[in-house]
Amino acid sequence: MAEETTRTTAPAGADGGGEPPAAHPTVTPGPRPPRPARGPREGGRKYFRRKKVCKFCVEKIDSINYKDVRLLAQFVAESGKIVPRRLTGVCTPHQRRLSTAIKQARNIALLPFAGRA
Amino acid sequence: MQRSYELMFIVRPDMADEDLDRLISTLESQVATAGGTVKSVDRMGKRRLAYMVRRFQDGVYILFTIEGSGAVVRELERRLRVTEPVIKFMTVRVDEEQKRQAKIKAIRESRAPGKAAPPAEMAETGTAPATA
């Protein structure tokens, strides 16, 4: 609303009026041309990060089984923790099944609950 | 209700082979008497345990694949609990997972010829929304 009024008053002030210039200088800091450009922070990502892909989707691994210790061990940290999705890139449905499989494997002593004793 | 289960249990490592054979055969007969069927018995051999179980660092893993109702599993687990050489056991229901995998396989197979002949696949996708 304020911007609209300044735009309409600006040509009027250029034409040479007594009153409009008085209102004009107070609003001139208001109209900001760089805003639509929307680029004050362009820094953001400094280095290129490779897109992570879900191992199970790419290699078409259908079964995530608690018996397959080799496979599960890739997604378990040294401490015995399940590695989060944001680090491994596994998709949500696969991570869900992976975590159940890891928990089953822990139950039958194929994987540790907490790091190696 | 017939379901398939995987029953994995760990036997203490210092058990003699013939005792193990006897244990397995008695368990198999118990499954039969409880009304289930044993599909397969897999001896996975001696493995290092990920953590100590009853002061054992190793164990002999045995895997049963069973078909039967929940009552069969209940009975078998009760037996395992009182069987002294068995140090740990776990039952996992597998029929739903098998069903899911069969479904995926079927989908994949139906898609494979579609890839070979792209027009056929397009026709297939065209008809899919109409049926849905």
gemmi code that builds the backbone of each chain (N, CA, C; Angstrom):
import gemmi

chains = {
    "A": [
        ("MET", (0.838, -1.206, 0.000), (0.000, 0.000, 0.000), (0.868, 1.249, 0.000)),
        ("ALA", (1.879, 1.243, 0.873), (2.760, 2.398, 0.960), (3.576, 2.541, -0.309)),
        ("GLU", (4.024, 1.422, -0.876), (4.827, 1.470, -2.091), (4.021, 2.057, -3.247)),
        ("GLU", (2.779, 1.663, -3.311), (1.920, 2.156, -4.391), (1.774, 3.672, -4.334)),
        ("THR", (1.605, 4.163, -3.156), (1.430, 5.616, -3.020), (2.699, 6.348, -3.400)),
        ("THR", (3.858, 5.789, -3.028), (5.108, 6.463, -3.373), (5.303, 6.485, -4.876)),
        ("ARG", (4.935, 5.373, -5.540), (5.111, 5.332, -6.988), (4.243, 6.379, -7.687)),
        ("THR", (3.056, 6.507, -7.200), (2.155, 7.474, -7.833), (2.594, 8.901, -7.519)),
        ("THR", (3.170, 9.086, -6.338), (3.581, 10.447, -5.970), (4.902, 10.833, -6.620)),
        ("ALA", (5.740, 9.868, -6.945), (7.057, 10.167, -7.515), (6.971, 10.986, -8.800)),
        ("PRO", (6.171, 10.549, -9.795), (6.081, 11.401, -10.996), (5.484, 12.774, -10.685)),
        ("ALA", (4.587, 12.768, -9.709), (3.971, 14.053, -9.353), (5.027, 15.009, -8.810)),
        ("GLY", (5.970, 14.436, -8.003), (7.043, 15.246, -7.427), (7.981, 15.741, -8.516)),
        ("ALA", (8.222, 14.898, -9.544), (9.108, 15.268, -10.641), (8.508, 16.425, -11.432)),
        ("ASP", (7.161, 16.405, -11.530), (6.488, 17.473, -12.249), (6.658, 18.819, -11.544)),
        ("GLY", (6.920, 18.732, -10.278), (7.171, 19.969, -9.552), (5.998, 20.385, -8.702)),
        ("GLY", (5.812, 19.707, -7.562), (4.740, 20.043, -6.636), (5.344, 20.396, -5.287)),
        ("GLY", (4.659, 21.189, -4.497), (5.182, 21.599, -3.192), (5.024, 20.509, -2.156)),
        ("GLU", (3.877, 19.920, -2.150), (3.561, 18.978, -1.076), (4.156, 17.576, -1.279)),
        ("PRO", (4.060, 16.982, -2.446), (4.556, 15.600, -2.610), (6.012, 15.390, -2.238)),
        ("PRO", (6.953, 16.259, -2.580), (8.346, 16.022, -2.189), (8.524, 15.888, -0.684)),
        ("ALA", (7.679, 16.494, 0.062), (7.795, 16.417, 1.514), (7.579, 14.982, 1.995)),
        ("ALA", (6.597, 14.316, 1.364), (6.320, 12.929, 1.736), (7.349, 11.989, 1.108)),
        ("HIS", (7.854, 12.393, -0.021), (8.738, 11.518, -0.810), (10.030, 11.102, -0.117)),
        ("PRO", (10.824, 12.007, 0.428), (12.124, 11.595, 0.985), (11.983, 10.615, 2.129)),
        ("THR", (10.898, 10.680, 2.871), (10.738, 9.764, 4.000), (10.514, 8.330, 3.528)),
        ("VAL", (9.960, 8.182, 2.330), (9.622, 6.819, 1.877), (10.674, 6.255, 0.928)),
        ("THR", (11.514, 7.080, 0.368), (12.496, 6.585, -0.619), (13.355, 5.425, -0.110)),
        ("PRO", (13.736, 5.373, 1.147), (14.457, 4.173, 1.583), (13.594, 2.923, 1.468)),
        ("GLY", (12.277, 3.112, 1.512), (11.330, 1.980, 1.437), (11.420, 1.205, 0.144)),
        ("PRO", (11.209, 1.842, -1.010), (11.250, 1.090, -2.274), (12.606, 0.434, -2.464)),
        ("ARG", (12.590, -0.879, -2.550), (13.894, -1.571, -2.617), (13.951, -2.423, -3.873)),
        ("PRO", (14.756, -2.038, -4.806), (14.887, -2.794, -6.050), (15.534, -4.170, -5.882)),
        ("PRO", (16.478, -4.379, -4.950), (17.137, -5.697, -4.930), (16.251, -6.815, -4.398)),
        ("ARG", (15.119, -6.484, -3.802), (14.317, -7.530, -3.168), (13.807, -8.593, -4.134)),
        ("PRO", (13.203, -8.230, -5.265), (12.735, -9.290, -6.164), (13.863, -10.162, -6.711)),
        ("ALA", (15.069, -9.645, -6.740), (16.197, -10.429, -7.243), (16.501, -11.589, -6.290)),
        ("ARG", (16.243, -11.368, -5.016), (16.303, -12.415, -3.970), (17.666, -13.106, -3.942)),
        ("GLY", (18.705, -12.259, -3.933), (20.016, -12.901, -3.934), (21.026, -12.338, -2.964)),
        ("PRO", (20.624, -11.942, -1.746), (21.651, -11.457, -0.829), (22.550, -12.598, -0.364)),
        ("ARG", (21.943, -13.776, -0.080), (22.799, -14.899, 0.344), (22.872, -15.932, -0.778)),
        ("GLU", (23.961, -15.867, -1.480), (24.178, -16.822, -2.553), (25.212, -17.866, -2.157)),
        ("GLY", (25.861, -17.659, -1.033), (26.948, -18.540, -0.583), (26.495, -19.981, -0.479)),
        ("GLY", (25.706, -20.272, 0.538), (25.100, -21.587, 0.721), (26.084, -22.732, 0.572)),
        ("ARG", (25.920, -23.504, -0.500), (26.727, -24.705, -0.709), (28.074, -24.338, -1.325)),
        ("LYS", (29.116, -24.628, -0.605), (30.427, -24.212, -1.102), (31.073, -25.301, -1.931)),
        ("TYR", (30.827, -26.565, -1.558), (31.411, -27.654, -2.340), (30.298, -28.601, -2.779)),
        ("PHE", (30.571, -29.290, -3.843), (29.561, -30.185, -4.397), (29.533, -31.484, -3.614)),
        ("ARG", (28.334, -31.856, -3.203), (28.200, -33.102, -2.450), (27.516, -34.141, -3.332)),
        ("ARG", (28.112, -35.316, -3.385), (27.524, -36.360, -4.231), (26.179, -36.779, -3.657)),
        ("LYS", (25.222, -36.956, -4.549), (23.892, -37.363, -4.093), (23.951, -38.806, -3.622)),
        ("LYS", (23.451, -39.013, -2.390), (23.450, -40.381, -1.863), (22.249, -41.130, -2.423)),
        ("VAL", (22.465, -42.388, -2.713), (21.359, -43.195, -3.219), (21.186, -44.421, -2.331)),
        ("CYS", (19.977, -44.898, -2.333), (19.656, -46.056, -1.503), (20.293, -47.305, -2.094)),
        ("LYS", (21.118, -47.957, -1.307), (21.815, -49.145, -1.775), (20.832, -50.237, -2.189)),
        ("PHE", (19.751, -50.346, -1.431), (18.804, -51.432, -1.683), (18.003, -51.192, -2.952)),
        ("CYS", (17.731, -49.912, -3.234), (16.994, -49.599, -4.452), (17.889, -49.798, -5.670)),
        ("VAL", (19.129, -49.349, -5.559), (20.029, -49.388, -6.705), (20.413, -50.823, -7.049)),
        ("GLU", (20.775, -51.580, -6.016), (21.218, -52.954, -6.279), (20.065, -53.940, -6.301)),
        ("LYS", (18.868, -53.423, -6.120), (17.654, -54.253, -6.164), (17.740, -55.422, -5.188)),
        ("ILE", (18.106, -55.107, -3.956), (18.135, -56.130, -2.914), (16.732, -56.206, -2.327)),
        ("ASP", (16.081, -57.349, -2.541), (14.690, -57.468, -2.098), (14.596, -57.803, -0.624)),
        ("SER", (15.422, -58.764, -0.225), (15.238, -59.257, 1.131), (16.247, -58.617, 2.070)),
        ("ILE", (15.729, -58.018, 3.110), (16.592, -57.546, 4.190), (16.319, -58.498, 5.345)),
        ("ASN", (17.216, -59.440, 5.491), (16.970, -60.537, 6.413), (17.896, -60.444, 7.609)),
        ("TYR", (17.397, -60.856, 8.756), (18.213, -60.770, 9.966), (19.403, -61.724, 9.938)),
        ("LYS", (19.345, -62.729, 9.053), (20.433, -63.707, 8.999), (21.634, -63.200, 8.212)),
        ("ASP", (21.379, -62.208, 7.364), (22.432, -61.711, 6.484), (23.298, -60.699, 7.243)),
        ("VAL", (24.188, -61.212, 8.045), (24.957, -60.341, 8.936), (25.878, -59.411, 8.154)),
        ("ARG", (26.445, -59.933, 7.067), (27.364, -59.107, 6.261), (26.692, -57.843, 5.764)),
        ("LEU", (25.474, -58.017, 5.293), (24.734, -56.873, 4.760), (24.376, -55.897, 5.878)),
        ("LEU", (23.878, -56.441, 6.961), (23.417, -55.584, 8.059), (24.578, -54.835, 8.698)),
        ("ALA", (25.728, -55.493, 8.753), (26.879, -54.892, 9.431), (27.312, -53.592, 8.755)),
        ("GLN", (26.984, -53.452, 7.469), (27.339, -52.216, 6.770), (26.572, -51.016, 7.313)),
        ("PHE", (25.435, -51.290, 7.944), (24.583, -50.203, 8.407), (24.558, -50.108, 9.923)),
        ("VAL", (25.565, -50.719, 10.523), (25.698, -50.641, 11.963), (27.053, -49.999, 12.254)),
        ("ALA", (27.023, -48.986, 13.092), (28.275, -48.311, 13.416), (29.133, -49.197, 14.309)),
        ("GLU", (30.345, -48.792, 14.490), (31.281, -49.562, 15.315), (30.733, -49.769, 16.719)),
        ("SER", (30.012, -48.766, 17.178), (29.460, -48.835, 18.530), (28.259, -49.758, 18.627)),
        ("GLY", (27.786, -50.266, 17.488), (26.612, -51.120, 17.497), (25.330, -50.382, 17.165)),
        ("LYS", (25.432, -49.090, 16.988), (24.247, -48.293, 16.676), (23.856, -48.440, 15.210)),
        ("ILE", (22.572, -48.280, 14.954), (22.083, -48.271, 13.579), (22.445, -46.912, 12.981)),
        ("VAL", (23.065, -46.915, 11.813), (23.492, -45.662, 11.192), (22.267, -44.952, 10.618)),
        ("PRO", (22.098, -43.668, 10.907), (20.908, -42.967, 10.425), (20.875, -42.840, 8.906)),
        ("ARG", (19.675, -42.694, 8.421), (19.407, -42.575, 6.996), (20.162, -41.420, 6.357)),
        ("ARG", (20.266, -40.324, 7.104), (20.897, -39.139, 6.512), (22.367, -39.361, 6.229)),
        ("LEU", (22.961, -40.359, 6.861), (24.365, -40.654, 6.581), (24.525, -41.727, 5.504)),
        ("THR", (23.616, -42.677, 5.477), (23.774, -43.781, 4.535), (23.029, -43.552, 3.234)),
        ("GLY", (21.983, -42.717, 3.269), (21.221, -42.466, 2.057), (20.168, -43.515, 1.755)),
        ("VAL", (19.930, -44.409, 2.688), (18.913, -45.441, 2.462), (17.535, -44.789, 2.484)),
        ("CYS", (16.644, -45.238, 1.609), (15.309, -44.648, 1.549), (14.478, -45.122, 2.740)),
        ("THR", (13.403, -44.390, 3.006), (12.619, -44.652, 4.217), (12.088, -46.082, 4.309)),
        ("PRO", (11.433, -46.617, 3.273), (10.901, -47.977, 3.421), (11.985, -49.007, 3.692)),
        ("HIS", (13.130, -48.822, 3.051), (14.203, -49.785, 3.270), (14.829, -49.629, 4.643)),
        ("GLN", (14.943, -48.393, 5.093), (15.526, -48.171, 6.412), (14.645, -48.797, 7.488)),
        ("ARG", (13.355, -48.738, 7.275), (12.420, -49.302, 8.242), (12.641, -50.801, 8.358)),
        ("ARG", (12.743, -51.444, 7.208), (12.947, -52.896, 7.231), (14.339, -53.244, 7.724)),
        ("LEU", (15.276, -52.403, 7.378), (16.650, -52.620, 7.832), (16.727, -52.575, 9.352)),
        ("SER", (16.046, -51.607, 9.935), (16.142, -51.471, 11.386), (15.479, -52.657, 12.087)),
        ("THR", (14.357, -53.155, 11.551), (13.748, -54.338, 12.175), (14.675, -55.536, 12.058)),
        ("ALA", (15.314, -55.663, 10.889), (16.224, -56.794, 10.690), (17.407, -56.720, 11.647)),
        ("ILE", (17.930, -55.524, 11.833), (19.072, -55.362, 12.742), (18.655, -55.707, 14.166)),
        ("LYS", (17.448, -55.288, 14.527), (16.988, -55.562, 15.889), (16.775, -57.057, 16.102)),
        ("GLN", (16.282, -57.731, 15.065), (16.125, -59.189, 15.177), (17.482, -59.863, 15.299)),
        ("ALA", (18.413, -59.388, 14.503), (19.753, -59.982, 14.546), (20.405, -59.773, 15.912)),
        ("ARG", (20.131, -58.630, 16.516), (20.671, -58.366, 17.851), (20.094, -59.351, 18.853)),
        ("ASN", (18.824, -59.653, 18.678), (18.143, -60.518, 19.624), (18.726, -61.915, 19.663)),
        ("ILE", (19.241, -62.370, 18.518), (19.748, -63.720, 18.455), (21.290, -63.724, 18.450)),
        ("ALA", (21.839, -62.640, 18.949), (23.278, -62.526, 19.165), (24.119, -62.579, 17.887)),
        ("LEU", (23.516, -62.179, 16.762), (24.303, -62.076, 15.539), (24.968, -60.705, 15.437)),
        ("LEU", (24.319, -59.722, 16.033), (24.883, -58.371, 16.058), (24.868, -57.889, 17.511)),
        ("PRO", (25.797, -57.043, 17.853), (25.847, -56.574, 19.237), (24.809, -55.483, 19.524)),
        ("PHE", (24.382, -55.414, 20.748), (23.516, -54.313, 21.178), (24.370, -53.064, 21.353)),
        ("ALA", (25.502, -53.247, 21.983), (26.460, -52.164, 22.140), (27.807, -52.732, 21.734)),
        ("GLY", (28.658, -51.853, 21.257), (29.956, -52.231, 20.683), (30.605, -53.505, 21.182)),
        ("ARG", (31.632, -53.897, 20.553), (32.276, -55.159, 20.904), (32.812, -55.116, 22.332)),
        ("ALA", (32.481, -56.139, 23.071), (32.894, -56.185, 24.473), (34.350, -56.607, 24.572)),
    ],
    "B": [
        ("MET", (-4.975, -71.758, 11.415), (-4.268, -70.810, 10.532), (-2.836, -71.297, 10.299)),
        ("GLN", (-2.552, -71.629, 9.081), (-1.206, -72.111, 8.752), (-0.305, -70.938, 8.406)),
        ("ARG", (0.781, -70.866, 9.135), (1.743, -69.798, 8.861), (3.127, -70.412, 8.843)),
        ("SER", (4.052, -69.702, 8.233), (5.416, -70.237, 8.264), (6.281, -69.372, 9.175)),
        ("TYR", (7.097, -70.056, 9.893), (7.958, -69.396, 10.867), (9.385, -69.880, 10.686)),
        ("GLU", (10.272, -69.032, 11.104), (11.663, -69.444, 11.205), (12.003, -69.451, 12.685)),
        ("LEU", (12.489, -70.573, 13.121), (12.850, -70.685, 14.526), (14.351, -70.880, 14.599)),
        ("MET", (15.016, -69.873, 15.134), (16.471, -69.958, 15.238), (16.833, -70.130, 16.698)),
        ("PHE", (17.681, -71.077, 16.973), (18.116, -71.205, 18.361), (19.597, -71.535, 18.439)),
        ("ILE", (20.152, -71.222, 19.578), (21.583, -71.391, 19.797), (21.767, -72.446, 20.879)),
        ("VAL", (22.611, -73.403, 20.558), (22.913, -74.470, 21.500), (24.315, -74.221, 22.031)),
        ("ARG", (24.528, -74.622, 23.280), (25.846, -74.388, 23.889), (26.940, -75.095, 23.075)),
        ("PRO", (28.091, -74.482, 22.974), (29.122, -74.976, 22.047), (29.776, -76.280, 22.487)),
        ("ASP", (29.730, -76.586, 23.770), (30.455, -77.771, 24.239), (29.589, -79.032, 24.168)),
        ("MET", (28.569, -78.985, 23.343), (27.674, -80.131, 23.245), (28.209, -81.127, 22.217)),
        ("ALA", (28.094, -82.405, 22.532), (28.577, -83.434, 21.609), (27.656, -83.520, 20.390)),
        ("ASP", (28.240, -83.939, 19.273), (27.482, -83.982, 18.017), (26.272, -84.896, 18.102)),
        ("GLU", (26.481, -86.073, 18.720), (25.366, -87.026, 18.769), (24.235, -86.509, 19.664)),
        ("ASP", (24.617, -85.765, 20.710), (23.589, -85.163, 21.559), (22.797, -84.121, 20.783)),
        ("LEU", (23.511, -83.391, 19.956), (22.863, -82.363, 19.138), (21.892, -83.008, 18.154)),
        ("ASP", (22.351, -84.103, 17.531), (21.483, -84.818, 16.601), (20.215, -85.279, 17.304)),
        ("ARG", (20.410, -85.799, 18.500), (19.264, -86.297, 19.256), (18.305, -85.159, 19.589)),
        ("LEU", (18.883, -84.038, 20.003), (18.059, -82.872, 20.349), (17.231, -82.414, 19.152)),
        ("ILE", (17.881, -82.351, 17.995), (17.189, -81.880, 16.796), (16.066, -82.839, 16.418)),
        ("SER", (16.359, -84.141, 16.479), (15.326, -85.095, 16.078), (14.145, -85.078, 17.059)),
        ("THR", (14.428, -84.896, 18.351), (13.307, -84.826, 19.298), (12.473, -83.573, 19.051)),
        ("LEU", (13.133, -82.476, 18.738), (12.392, -81.242, 18.463), (11.523, -81.395, 17.222)),
        ("GLU", (12.096, -82.067, 16.216), (11.325, -82.289, 14.992), (10.075, -83.102, 15.274)),
        ("SER", (10.252, -84.141, 16.090), (9.087, -84.977, 16.395), (8.068, -84.193, 17.221)),
        ("GLN", (8.564, -83.270, 18.057), (7.650, -82.465, 18.856), (6.844, -81.509, 17.993)),
        ("VAL", (7.473, -81.016, 16.942), (6.740, -80.153, 16.013), (5.617, -80.964, 15.381)),
        ("ALA", (5.937, -82.164, 14.984), (4.949, -83.021, 14.323), (3.789, -83.331, 15.270)),
        ("THR", (4.107, -83.644, 16.520), (3.037, -83.975, 17.461), (2.180, -82.758, 17.786)),
        ("ALA", (2.793, -81.565, 17.727), (2.033, -80.348, 18.009), (1.149, -79.944, 16.831)),
        ("GLY", (1.339, -80.603, 15.698), (0.462, -80.342, 14.554), (1.107, -79.505, 13.463)),
        ("GLY", (2.404, -79.289, 13.546), (3.088, -78.521, 12.515), (3.948, -79.404, 11.644)),
        ("THR", (4.567, -78.800, 10.641), (5.484, -79.546, 9.791), (6.814, -78.815, 9.733)),
        ("VAL", (7.879, -79.581, 9.748), (9.215, -78.995, 9.636), (9.605, -78.987, 8.160)),
        ("LYS", (9.808, -77.803, 7.631), (10.144, -77.687, 6.204), (11.622, -77.941, 5.982)),
        ("SER", (12.435, -77.389, 6.831), (13.869, -77.609, 6.673), (14.584, -77.382, 7.994)),
        ("VAL", (15.707, -78.035, 8.118), (16.557, -77.841, 9.283), (17.927, -77.437, 8.757)),
        ("ASP", (18.396, -76.320, 9.225), (19.678, -75.832, 8.735), (20.623, -75.672, 9.917)),
        ("ARG", (21.720, -76.385, 9.852), (22.740, -76.223, 10.900), (23.737, -75.197, 10.409)),
        ("MET", (23.696, -74.066, 11.031), (24.561, -72.987, 10.562), (25.945, -73.076, 11.188)),
        ("GLY", (26.096, -74.031, 12.069), (27.416, -74.266, 12.642), (27.759, -73.350, 13.786)),
        ("LYS", (28.996, -73.478, 14.200), (29.463, -72.725, 15.353), (29.807, -71.304, 14.927)),
        ("ARG", (29.357, -70.394, 15.710), (29.614, -68.977, 15.435), (29.983, -68.272, 16.722)),
        ("ARG", (30.709, -67.203, 16.573), (31.011, -66.354, 17.722), (29.781, -65.496, 18.018)),
        ("LEU", (29.361, -65.436, 19.248), (28.215, -64.614, 19.617), (28.638, -63.150, 19.692)),
        ("ALA", (27.701, -62.291, 19.382), (28.010, -60.862, 19.417), (28.152, -60.357, 20.843)),
        ("TYR", (27.575, -61.090, 21.770), (27.713, -60.733, 23.180), (27.589, -62.020, 23.998)),
        ("MET", (27.966, -61.939, 25.232), (27.933, -63.111, 26.097), (26.489, -63.534, 26.369)),
        ("VAL", (26.244, -64.820, 26.219), (24.941, -65.365, 26.573), (25.191, -66.509, 27.537)),
        ("ARG", (24.675, -66.384, 28.702), (24.874, -67.397, 29.750), (26.350, -67.800, 29.872)),
        ("ARG", (27.172, -66.835, 29.857), (28.617, -67.002, 30.005), (29.244, -67.805, 28.860)),
        ("PHE", (28.577, -67.808, 27.710), (29.170, -68.442, 26.535), (29.534, -67.375, 25.521)),
        ("GLN", (30.685, -67.567, 24.914), (31.128, -66.606, 23.903), (30.835, -67.149, 22.490)),
        ("ASP", (30.653, -68.474, 22.380), (30.326, -69.100, 21.098), (29.014, -69.860, 21.236)),
        ("GLY", (28.493, -70.237, 20.082), (27.264, -71.011, 20.109), (27.056, -71.708, 18.783)),
        ("VAL", (26.281, -72.797, 18.817), (25.954, -73.511, 17.589), (24.566, -73.050, 17.161)),
        ("TYR", (24.504, -72.463, 15.985), (23.240, -71.929, 15.492), (22.492, -72.995, 14.701)),
        ("ILE", (21.205, -73.101, 14.962), (20.362, -74.028, 14.222), (19.093, -73.295, 13.811)),
        ("LEU", (18.711, -73.515, 12.577), (17.539, -72.828, 12.040), (16.506, -73.851, 11.579)),
        ("PHE", (15.309, -73.730, 12.128), (14.178, -74.565, 11.703), (13.250, -73.695, 10.872)),
        ("THR", (12.733, -74.243, 9.807), (11.641, -73.572, 9.104), (10.403, -74.426, 9.310)),
        ("ILE", (9.407, -73.806, 9.911), (8.238, -74.551, 10.381), (6.984, -73.994, 9.738)),
        ("GLU", (6.048, -74.882, 9.494), (4.732, -74.415, 9.102), (3.734, -74.908, 10.134)),
        ("GLY", (2.864, -74.039, 10.537), (1.880, -74.452, 11.535), (1.218, -73.245, 12.155)),
        ("SER", (0.408, -73.487, 13.158), (-0.312, -72.401, 13.805), (0.537, -71.823, 14.942)),
        ("GLY", (0.005, -70.791, 15.545), (0.707, -70.159, 16.652), (0.871, -71.099, 17.836)),
        ("ALA", (-0.073, -72.033, 17.971), (-0.016, -72.975, 19.082), (1.232, -73.844, 18.990)),
        ("VAL", (1.608, -74.187, 17.757), (2.805, -75.000, 17.544), (4.025, -74.242, 18.043)),
        ("VAL", (4.074, -72.969, 17.693), (5.207, -72.139, 18.103), (5.254, -72.001, 19.607)),
        ("ARG", (4.086, -71.816, 20.189), (4.018, -71.630, 21.637), (4.566, -72.868, 22.349)),
        ("GLU", (4.102, -74.031, 21.861), (4.524, -75.284, 22.463), (6.040, -75.482, 22.315)),
        ("LEU", (6.522, -75.178, 21.102), (7.937, -75.389, 20.823), (8.813, -74.453, 21.655)),
        ("GLU", (8.352, -73.222, 21.797), (9.131, -72.266, 22.595), (9.157, -72.683, 24.051)),
        ("ARG", (8.039, -73.225, 24.519), (7.998, -73.695, 25.901), (9.021, -74.812, 26.097)),
        ("ARG", (9.066, -75.704, 25.105), (10.022, -76.819, 25.172), (11.462, -76.309, 25.185)),
        ("LEU", (11.722, -75.341, 24.320), (13.093, -74.820, 24.221), (13.515, -74.152, 25.520)),
        ("ARG", (12.542, -73.523, 26.151), (12.845, -72.802, 27.376), (13.309, -73.772, 28.469)),
        ("VAL", (12.723, -74.975, 28.456), (13.101, -75.935, 29.496), (14.237, -76.848, 29.049)),
        ("THR", (14.631, -76.746, 27.783), (15.742, -77.564, 27.320), (17.040, -76.888, 27.729)),
        ("GLU", (17.786, -77.578, 28.523), (18.939, -76.935, 29.154), (20.029, -76.479, 28.173)),
        ("PRO", (20.420, -77.304, 27.181), (21.522, -76.872, 26.308), (21.198, -75.701, 25.383)),
        ("VAL", (19.924, -75.382, 25.217), (19.565, -74.261, 24.339), (19.743, -72.971, 25.125)),
        ("ILE", (20.634, -72.127, 24.635), (20.917, -70.916, 25.403), (20.123, -69.705, 24.917)),
        ("LYS", (19.638, -69.745, 23.672), (18.866, -68.616, 23.176), (18.036, -69.072, 21.989)),
        ("PHE", (16.867, -68.507, 21.829), (16.059, -68.846, 20.650), (15.221, -67.651, 20.242)),
        ("MET", (14.778, -67.690, 18.992), (13.944, -66.605, 18.480), (13.087, -67.154, 17.344)),
        ("THR", (11.827, -66.764, 17.351), (10.920, -67.180, 16.286), (10.540, -65.953, 15.475)),
        ("VAL", (10.603, -66.082, 14.170), (10.244, -64.979, 13.291), (9.227, -65.495, 12.281)),
        ("ARG", (8.169, -64.731, 12.126), (7.161, -65.117, 11.140), (7.641, -64.650, 9.765)),
        ("VAL", (7.593, -65.548, 8.799), (8.193, -65.205, 7.506), (7.195, -65.205, 6.354)),
        ("ASP", (5.963, -65.682, 6.577), (5.063, -65.835, 5.411), (4.717, -64.495, 4.759)),
        ("GLU", (4.556, -63.457, 5.565), (4.188, -62.175, 4.973), (5.321, -61.601, 4.140)),
        ("GLU", (6.521, -61.781, 4.639), (7.692, -61.315, 3.892), (7.825, -62.080, 2.580)),
        ("GLN", (7.556, -63.375, 2.637), (7.640, -64.195, 1.425), (6.590, -63.756, 0.410)),
        ("LYS", (5.410, -63.447, 0.923), (4.324, -63.009, 0.043), (4.707, -61.709, -0.654)),
        ("ARG", (5.274, -60.812, 0.144), (5.683, -59.512, -0.387), (6.739, -59.672, -1.467)),
        ("GLN", (7.677, -60.572, -1.201), (8.739, -60.769, -2.183), (8.235, -61.416, -3.457)),
        ("ALA", (7.270, -62.330, -3.312), (6.685, -62.966, -4.495), (5.987, -61.913, -5.353)),
        ("LYS", (5.363, -60.955, -4.662), (4.659, -59.884, -5.364), (5.645, -59.033, -6.156)),
        ("ILE", (6.745, -58.660, -5.494), (7.765, -57.844, -6.157), (8.312, -58.569, -7.378)),
        ("LYS", (8.540, -59.852, -7.198), (9.088, -60.661, -8.286), (8.127, -60.680, -9.470)),
        ("ALA", (6.850, -60.831, -9.145), (5.836, -60.880, -10.196), (5.793, -59.562, -10.958)),
        ("ILE", (5.893, -58.470, -10.200), (5.866, -57.146, -10.837), (7.062, -56.990, -11.752)),
        ("ARG", (8.202, -57.409, -11.248), (9.429, -57.262, -12.021), (9.378, -58.085, -13.303)),
        ("GLU", (8.830, -59.275, -13.177), (8.755, -60.138, -14.357), (7.777, -59.588, -15.383)),
        ("SER", (6.710, -59.002, -14.907), (5.733, -58.443, -15.843), (6.298, -57.215, -16.529)),
        ("ARG", (7.235, -56.554, -15.850), (7.839, -55.356, -16.446), (8.944, -55.691, -17.424)),
        ("ALA", (9.627, -56.791, -17.205), (10.773, -57.158, -18.036), (10.432, -57.222, -19.524)),
        ("PRO", (9.329, -57.873, -19.932), (8.997, -57.865, -21.359), (8.599, -56.474, -21.841)),
        ("GLY", (8.062, -55.663, -20.944), (7.671, -54.302, -21.305), (8.865, -53.469, -21.714)),
        ("LYS", (10.000, -53.723, -21.035), (11.212, -52.970, -21.366), (11.732, -53.350, -22.744)),
        ("ALA", (11.604, -54.631, -23.073), (12.081, -55.112, -24.371), (11.282, -54.473, -25.495)),
        ("ALA", (9.997, -54.281, -25.284), (9.133, -53.681, -26.300), (8.435, -52.469, -25.697)),
        ("PRO", (9.014, -51.272, -25.872), (8.459, -50.071, -25.255), (6.999, -49.782, -25.611)),
        ("PRO", (6.561, -50.001, -26.868), (5.160, -49.695, -27.173), (4.184, -50.496, -26.311)),
        ("ALA", (4.556, -51.733, -26.031), (3.680, -52.580, -25.227), (3.526, -51.999, -23.824)),
        ("GLU", (4.642, -51.469, -23.314), (4.611, -50.896, -21.970), (3.721, -49.657, -21.947)),
        ("MET", (3.837, -48.874, -22.998), (3.035, -47.664, -23.061), (1.549, -47.999, -23.097)),
        ("ALA", (1.240, -49.044, -23.865), (-0.153, -49.474, -23.940), (-0.631, -49.930, -22.559)),
        ("GLU", (0.299, -50.578, -21.864), (-0.049, -51.097, -20.542), (-0.356, -49.950, -19.577)),
        ("THR", (0.512, -48.942, -19.610), (0.309, -47.812, -18.718), (-0.952, -47.041, -19.103)),
        ("GLY", (-1.261, -47.051, -20.375), (-2.454, -46.358, -20.851), (-3.724, -47.008, -20.324)),
        ("THR", (-3.688, -48.331, -20.249), (-4.891, -49.034, -19.805), (-5.025, -49.031, -18.290)),
        ("ALA", (-3.879, -48.847, -17.608), (-3.903, -48.936, -16.154), (-4.857, -47.936, -15.496)),
        ("PRO", (-4.834, -46.646, -15.867), (-5.743, -45.703, -15.226), (-7.211, -46.013, -15.525)),
        ("ALA", (-7.448, -46.568, -16.719), (-8.823, -46.868, -17.101), (-9.408, -47.949, -16.189)),
        ("THR", (-8.574, -48.916, -15.880), (-9.058, -49.996, -15.023), (-9.180, -49.537, -13.575)),
        ("ALA", (-8.309, -48.601, -13.184), (-8.309, -48.106, -11.802), (-9.352, -47.024, -11.587)),
    ],
}
model = gemmi.Model(1)
for chain_id, residues in chains.items():
    chain = gemmi.Chain(chain_id)
    for i, (resn, *xyz) in enumerate(residues, 1):
        res = gemmi.Residue()
        res.name, res.seqid = resn, gemmi.SeqId(i, " ")
        for name, pos in zip(("N", "CA", "C"), xyz):
            atom = gemmi.Atom()
            atom.name, atom.element = name, gemmi.Element(name[0])
            atom.pos, atom.b_iso = gemmi.Position(*pos), 0.0
            res.add_atom(atom)
        chain.add_residue(res)
    model.add_chain(chain)
structure = gemmi.Structure()
structure.add_model(model)
structure.setup_entities()
